Amino acid sequence: MKKIVVSLFAILAGSSLAVAADTGCDAFKWPVAREQALFQSAPAAQPGAALTVGQAVDFSLAAVDTVSFEVPPDRAPAAGTFGATASVTVPPDGELQFSLSDEAWIDVVQDGRAVKLAAFSGVKTCPGIRKSVRFKLSAGPATVQLSGARKADLKVAVLTPE
């Protein structure tokens, strides 16, 4: 009888783990394993930092009403939220993927204009990562604007899409 109970428990536990995986990080439209690995050892960064493609940082954000954005955020940030700006050099292929650890709005600005995002994926059930967005950009400098974060810290990964 004990073998049957243990076997039934093992089957049920395996099923619940599979369901949990399907509703967690696997629910993103693309893999986020690289971001999860980078977030574990992301170095601290202050607003105005230069982001590097292939790396992640752990931003200390400022009160959003103290941040000087190059262009107004596409979504007006609520009072009492946090934000930052950063720079990034876009590689020649031009497509970048930004992944955020928590709720926040992200705009990418080039040539004085906010660039429309090319793709979005967000999941509330993936531990340590909330959203991932892709932008098609021109090679060269760009400004990343983060706003509307509810907490004063936010991890950001900058990658080329897989």
ZIHUMO-V41726 format. One line per field, one symbol per residue. ss: DSSP state (H for helix, E for strand, - for the rest). phi: phi as a letter, one per 30 degrees, with the letter a starting at -180 (. if undefined). Layout:
ss=???
phi=???
This chain:
ss=-HHHHHHHHHHHHHHHHHHHHHH-HHH-----HHHHHHHH--EEEE---EE---EEEEEE-EEHHH---------------EEEEEEEEE----EEEEEE----EEEEEE--EEE---EEEE--------EEEEEE---EEEEEEEEEE---EEEEEEE---
phi=.dddddddddddddddddddddccdddddbdbdddeddddbdddbcejdcdcdjbbbcdcdceedcdcddbeeecddddicbaabacbcddedicbccccdbdacbbccbhibdcddcabbbbdccdibcabbbbcbdekdbccccaiddcdbadbcbbcdd
